[in-house]
Amino acid sequence: MKIILLANTSWALYQSRIPLAKKLRTDGHEVIMASPHDQYTHYLTDAGFRWIGFSLSQRGYNILQEISTFLSVFQIYRQEKPDIVHHFTIKCVLYGSIAARLLHVKRIINSITGMGYVFSDSQPSKYVLRSIIRLLYRLSLHGTTLIFQNPEDRALFIEQKWTDPQSSHLIRSSGVDLNYFIPSIKPEGTVNILLPARMLKDKGIHVFVEAARLLKQNAVPCRMILAGDSDRQNPDTVSTAQLAAWHQEGIVEWLGWLNDMRDLYSRVHIVCLPTYYREGVPRSLIEGAACGLPLIATDIPGCREVVKHQQNGLLVPARDSYALYSALRELIYHPEIRKSMGENSRKISEEFSIEHVASETIRLYFQ
């Protein structure tokens, strides 16, 4: 069968969907990747997949641009005549589902990988946009199969009557390779704390930096590390100039984007993600857990799937740099707690194996 995986960035496909695509290809299916072109596109083609590009504004809502995006997706589906389409992120779910239904694609799969920035807070400025998205969900999702990463999102969609229990399924995360991400002996000395994410404001970058300032002001010995790229296409991005300034100031170290995170995980003692973005299930937390690391994250849907408070990490309120500082300080000064939490993290990560996620996803393709 011909299967198209459609996402808003090549990065998203490369970071989270390559194992699924390879499994489908091994099973004899033709897999096509569709996304806007970015610096990660070549990783998709290097992996041997055919890639089709289209334009998409990450957070712009210019009506002409949105119509152009929809028509591009419609044209891709009309030309390729896929048997199955699988959409990721809000715009791809909405436009892809409508296009696929108009063209009578046999099987439409939608992954709801979190609610996105529009639903991350209740700012009045986003009220109209939220209302439009709610209407489009109601119109576009009928007759499609939905995959959720956390139970809160699934419950919300059912409550809003955007889907029904029979069409909605829970597959917690896009999975992690437990044979690749493994625990290691941690270096002695200074405690290294890592925030691995795209450098977006709603990933809690500023909260992390403010917590780093508090740690420095109180002479708490540690090394605060940011790993991830600044996304110029995203209006919520933290600029490279700001990241470089923090680095130069000595508050945090910014490493940029790393192709292979495993080596970095082996050199840190704590993984931290103070996000207030409505995550599905953050991949970085699962990778950190698989590497046997204690975790600190925000007490919001998605993060709670991986971080069990006082078991394998600590949960803190959103946008609260002092609470984050206090949690970090507690783990920095208590290596025995870090060790116990890290061991629990590895056990919890076994619930998120890539093999389980891929097999459950493919089962939904052909049920």
Secondary structure, DSSP 8 states (H G I E B T S, - for coil): -EEEEE-S-HHHHHHHTHHHHHHHHHTT-EEEEEE---TTHHHHHHTT-EEEE----SS---HHHHHHHHHHHHHHHHHH--SEEEEESHHHHHHHHHHHHHTT-SEEEEEE-B--GGGSS--GGGHHHHHHHHHHHHHH-TT-EEEESSHHHHHHHHHTTSS-GGGEEE--SS-B-TTTS------SSSEEEEEES--BGGGTHHHHHHHHHHHHHTT--EEEEEES---TT-TTB--HHHHHHHHHHTS-EE----S--HHHHTT-SEEEE---S-BSS-HHHHHHHHTT--EEEESSTTHHHH--BTTTEEEE-TT-HHHHHHHHHHHHT-HHHHHHHHHHHHHHHGGGBHHHHHHHHHHHHH-
